Amino acid sequence: MFPPSDADPAYAARWVGQFPEGPMRDESQQAVITRWATDDPTAAAGWLATLPDGKGRQDAIEALTYD
């Protein structure tokens, strides 16, 4: 079960960061960034900057900029 990112998006981001690399982590990162950016875009962008280069980060960037 996904922790409620509404209540603590930083916790949700840390939790998702523990997932193995792959589609589940990529999609979960997108969900976290989209929700977090609604309430605190500066903090969301700060977390996004910590993600390693790769498809997951690029997908999260696209999710952030699309919304």
N, C-alpha and C positions, 0 to 999 in steps of 0.2 A: 504494500500500500504506500502510495506517495504521501510524504508528510505535507501538511497544509502550508503551501508557500504563502498563503495570505497572512498567516499568523507569524511566520518567521522565515522570510525568503532566504536569509543568509544560511540558516540551518538546512533548508531544502537544497541550496546550492552545494553545501558541503556534502550532504548525503548523496546527491547525484554525482559529485566528483569521485565517489568511491566506486561507481559502476565501472565494469570493464569497458574498454574502448569498443565502440560499435554503435549500431543504430539505436538501441535503447537509451544509451547515455546521450547521444546526440539529440534525440527527440525530447528527452527529459530536460536537457539544458535549454532547449528552445522554450519549453513550457515555463521554466523558472525565469528566464530572462524576460519573456513576454509579460508575465504577471508582475514581476518585481519592478520593471520599468514603469508600470502604471502608477505605482506609489512613490518610487524613489529612483528616477532615472540615473541620477549621479552614482548612487551605490551600485545599481545594476551595471552601469558601464564600467565601474571599477572592478567588479567581479569578472566581467567579460574580458577585461584586459589581462586577467591572470590565467585565462585558459590557454593551453598550449596550442600552437599553430596546428592547423589541420582542418578536416572537414567539420568536425563538431563545432569548433570556434567559428568557422565561416558561416555555418548554418545559424548559429546563435546571433551573429552579427546581422545576418539577413532578417532574422525574426525581429530583432530590435529595430532595425531601420524600416521594416515593412509596416510595423504598427506605428 
